[in-house]
Amino acid sequence: MRIVFAGTPDFAVPTLKALVAAGHDVAMVLTQPDRPAGRGRRLVAGPVKDCARAFGLPVLQPETLKDESVQTALRGLRPQAIVVAAYGLILPRAVLDLPEHGCLNVHASLLPRWRGAAPIQRALAAGDAETGITIMRMDKGLDTGPMLARRATPIAARDTAGTLHDRLAAMGAALMVETLGRLERGDVEAEPQDEGLATYAPKIMPDDADPDWRRPAVELERQVRAMNPWPVVRAAYGAQMIRIWEAHTEPGAGGEPGQVLRAGREGVDVACGEGVLRLTVLQRQGGRRLPAAEFLNGFPLVPGERFDSRPR
């Protein structure tokens, strides 16, 4: 099938690779413009652009798809489908209506649950038992289009946003190739979404990494996993901000929310509104992330002291 691919970050790379490996004719890769990064604020290409270059594919990086010249260029390619994976730009009606099979999106949730920008993190934070991939034909709404395929995966007790991201990216690539094959054979039946079941996954902001120790430990443990690898839950201990990379719940009670109950080789036990959260991998400002035993060698956490939301 003749395809235009639209994507920008790491999540989209497996889908582009899978399309090429399956023998589809990728006529153009759309990706967001290079952005400044690092201390020198040099312009840096995104992962999809790097992947497209490795395959020798043509790349287009418009600031917007509303530009008539961009739409004319896409029209001239005569794509049968536009495949979208975490592109990050709005597709206007003129682009949505352009391909024969429409614009097909790889979305990292079981729609209509978790429409929006951060479905992986929101599913983890909410304690969902499973998530998955939905291949959707895009329309003007926010992830509201009819579904062409869905595939589920359980959320494991130790899954983080990072591990789930990688698993779903691979699942999405495979399911997109499978769905394109079914479209070519004409055996895909689009299923409308049930609006009554819709939930939304707003973009993750830095404040989402602030722990409220008055909450139950089980909710804070899910927050730690959902914010790993970004922005990472961080809590103030005196004048230091400490990042919490890994944690799990432990039986027990006592102490005020945020108070350090015990600190040893197995971890740092912190009182919560309900239950205890054991911090097992931590990182101080300017340092490396370390298992609790190594962290405590260089930065003791004293039982009775408290974690706060802001440095004292």
N, C-alpha and C positions, 0 to 999 in steps of 0.2 A: 504494500500500500504506500502511496506517496504521502508523506507526513511532514508537517512543520512541528517541531518540538519546542515547548516553552518551559523553562525552568531556570533556577538560579543556584540554590544551595546544595549541600551534600545530599540531602534527601532525594533530589531529582536525578542524581548521577546514575544510580543503578537502572532507572527506567530508560534513560538515553542509551546506555550500554546494551540493554536488552533489546531495544528496537533495532539497533545496528546488527547485533548478533543474530536476530531473527530474519534479517534480510530485507527489512523495510527500507524504502528510499527516503532518507531524511533529507529533504530538500533545503531546509533552513533550520537553524537553532536560534530561538529568541531567548535572550537573557538580559538581566538588568545591567545598566551601565556599571563600569568599574567604579569602585568606591574607595575613598581614602581610608587607610588603615595603618596601625603601628605608630610609633613615636614620630616618625618622619612624615606621617600622613600622606604617604605615596599612594597613588592609585593602584589598586589590586584587583585582578580579575577574580570572578567567582568560580567555584568548582565546576559548574556546568560549562563555562567558557573554556576552561582548561581541558575538560574532557572532549569538547567539540573540536578543539584544535588538534588534540592527539589523533582524532579520527579524520582530520582534514575536512571537516564539515564547515560550510559557510555560517557565519555568526552575524546576527543583527542585534544591536543594543539600543533600542529607542527609549527615550524617557517616558513616552506614552504611546499607546496604540490608537489613540484618537487622531493622530496625525494622518491626514489624507494620503500623503506620500508613502507612509508605512503600509497603510491598507492597500494601496495600489500595488506595492511590491509583493505583498502576500497574495493578492488576487492573481498576480501574474504567475505565481508558483503552482497554482491549481491543485492545492493539497486536497486529498480525500478526507483527511482528518487532521485536526490540530490536537496534539497530546500535551497536556498541561500537568506539571508537577511542581508545586511550590514556586510558582513563577514570581508572584508578588505584585503584578500590575493588573489593573482592571481590563477585562476584555470587553470592548464596546459591542453593541448589537451588530454593527457591520462586520466585525470579526467573528462573532459567534455564529452568524448565518453563512459564513463564507464556505466552509467545507461540506462536502456531500454527507459525511457521517457526523458532522458537528465537532464541537470542541469537547474533548474527553479529559476529565480531571481525575488524577490519582489523589484521593483524600484519605488521610490517616485516621479514620474512625469508621464505626458502623453507623452510617447516616440512617436516620436524621439526628442521632445523638452526636453532640460535639461538632456542630457547624462552626466554622471560624478559624482563627489563626493558630490556636494552640491546642489542638485536640489531644495530642499525646500527653502533655503535662496535665491537662484538666482531667483526663480519664484516670491518671495515676492518683492525683490529689483527691478525687472523689471516691476512690476505693473501688472502682469498677472491677468486676471479676474478669472481664474480657474486653478486647477492643478489636480492631481489624482494619481492613482496607475496603473502601467503596470506590468503584469506577462509576463516575457520574457524567452524564451529558450536561454540560454547563448551560445555564440560562442567566437572566439578568440578576437573579437574587443571590444572596450569600449562601453558597453550597445548597441550593434548593432544587437543583435540577433532578430529572428522573435518573434512577439507578440502573446501571447495566449489569453490574456484578458486585458481590460482596464476599469477603472471606474473613473469618474470625481467627483470633489467636488469644489464648488465655494470658492474663497478666500474672506473672510469677511473683512470689513474695519478695524476691530480691531485684526485680526489674527496676531500672531507673529510666528516666526520659532518654538517656543515651542508648541503653540496650534496646529499649522498645523502638526508638527511632531507627536503628539499624535493621532490626527485624522487619519492621513495617516497610521500610524502603525496599528491601529485597522482595517482600511479598507483593508490594505494589507493582514492581517491575514485571514480575511473573504474571500477575493477574491482568495487567494492561496488555501484554503480548497475547495472552489467551483470549481476551475480549476482542482484540482487533481481528484475530483469526475467526472468531464467531461472527463478527460483523461482516467479514468478507463472505462467509457462507450464508449469511442472512438468517441466522438462528438466534438472534438476541431480541429479547422482549423487554422493553424499558418499563420499570416499575416506579410509579410516582411515590414520593415520600409522604409519610403520615405526619402532617403538620402538628398534630396533637402530641407527638412524641419528641418534637424538636427541642434540643438544648443547645446552648451556645458556649463557645470556648474563646473568650477574649484573649488578646495578645498578652504574653507574659511581660510584666513590668518589674523593675528592680525591687519595688516594695513587696512583690509576691514572695520574696526570699526572706522577709522579716518574720521570725517565729513569734507567735503569741503563746507564751508558756501557760496561759490559763486554759488553753484548749487541751483535749485529751491527748495522751501520748500517741495513740494510734493515728490520730490525724496529723500530728507533727512528723511522725515517721514517714507518712505518705508524702508530706510536703518536702521532706529531705530528698526522697527519691524523685519526686516530680521536678525539683529544681536542679538536679544533677544531670548534665554538666554545666548548665547555665540557668539562672545567675548564681546558684549555690546558696543555700540557706546560710545566713550569717547572723551572729549574735555578739553583743558587746560584753566583754568581761573586763571591768575597770575601764582603762583607756584603750584597750585593744579590741579590734573586731576579729572574731574567729569564725572561719568558715567551717561548716559541718557537712562533710561529704557523704558520710555513711552513719546510720543510726538504726536502732531497732528497739522495740518495746521490751520492757522487763517487768515481771511482777513486783509489786511493792507499792508503798505509799509513804507519805510523810513529807514535811518541808513545805515551804512556800513555792508557788510556781516560779521556775527559773533557778531555784536553789540547787547547788551542787550537793548531792547526798554522799557520793563515794567517788573516788578517782583511783583507778588501779590499772593493771595490765590489760584487763578485759575491756575497759572503757570507762567513760565518765557518766555516772548516773545523775540525771537531772529531774527534779520534781516537776510534774505538769499538773494541770487542773484535774486530771484524772490519770493515775498511773505514772510510770517512770519511763523516761527515754534514755537509752544508753548510747552515748556518742562514741563511735569506734574509729572513725577516720576524721582528723581535724587538720586545719591549716591556719597558722597565724599570718598576719600581714607581713609580706615580704619573704615568707618562708614556703617550704614545700608541704604538700599534704602528706600526713604521716599517720600510721596506726597509733592508737591512743597511747600505748606504752612508750613509743619513741617520742611522741609529742610531749608527754608529761615530763620526760627527762630534761627537756629544755625550757618548758613553760608549765610549772606546776599549777594545777587548779585545786583550790583549797575547799574541802567540804565546809559548808556553811555560807560560803560566798555565793553571789548570784550572777546569772546571766541577765542582761538587760537588752532592750531594743536599741539603745543609743549609748555611746561611750560616756563614762562618768568623768 
